[in-house]
Amino acid sequence: MPELTTKLTKDLEETGVAILPGVLSAQESRDAVDRLWAAAEGFRRMGGPTFMPQLDPNESNVRVFALLELDPLFRDLIRNPAALDLVEAVLGEGWMISNFTANIARPGSRSMSLHSDQALVVPEPWLAPWSVNIIWCLTDVRGENGGTLYIPGSHRFERLADVPDDALARLTPIVAPAGSIAVMDGRIWHTSGANVTKDEDRALLFGYYSADFLRPQVNWNALLSEETQGSLDPWMRARLGLDAAANIRMAGQLLGARPKSPMGVS
Ligand SMILES: O=C(O)CCC(=O)C(=O)O
């Protein structure tokens, strides 16, 4: 299990969120934004809606699902070694890729409903982290441009009844420079922020990983084309649950070692 720096460990334990800056360079972040807009077009061509009224109050939020189908860049990011160190520090070695999506909050976008991602996939009580979000900050993120709002310490809420009446008043934004990863315990209660800037897009990718005994949010066999599935190596196929062995706790033996982080997370 990777050991994180004292700061990452402390922030994760105390608040449920921690920031690792400098995973992507400024240029890599800008390129990723361009490719995300191209992926949004590709998603529309697949028939996918980039505005979902059940999620967002208006069309200023641009959602892109199926990232892993749309560009090999996203297939690299989901298995980025620094990201996986953070995933394994929270979940241990037995995890699956549950989903990978984007939310571009454009000026005028407003908050969605408060939720915890673990509560969406597991009934209460939520006693341990069984899922985690790796949030790729492709642009600078702060309160004004719609930075994700979260309740520090809400990973200790075990039941819906623990969510306080003044939950919205306790929200604080994720603040991070472009190129950072924000790691967020799956139990954290959060929502998107309102982008009150005139002309600044906030582009975030949400890599969602869950314990390997949980069904991923997405049925990858149905979502990924035959061509994409055929291009994946055995390690990635196993982490997506594409093959027959779905839930027999053999991940360690089947997968072998993965590349180590060059980022010095440990
Ligand atoms: O875009 C954000 O800041 C949060 C998005 C989110 O929580 C979600 O889509 O479930």
The ligand as an ORCA input file, in Angstrom:
! r2SCAN-3c Opt
* xyz 0 1
  O     -18.662     19.234    -10.846
  C     -18.543     19.181     -9.634
  O     -17.907     20.026     -8.998
  C     -19.170     18.054     -8.859
  C     -19.821     17.034     -9.730
  C     -20.449     15.936     -8.975
  O     -20.395     15.865     -7.775
  C     -21.168     14.892     -9.685
  O     -21.307     14.963    -10.905
  O     -21.641     13.934     -9.020
*
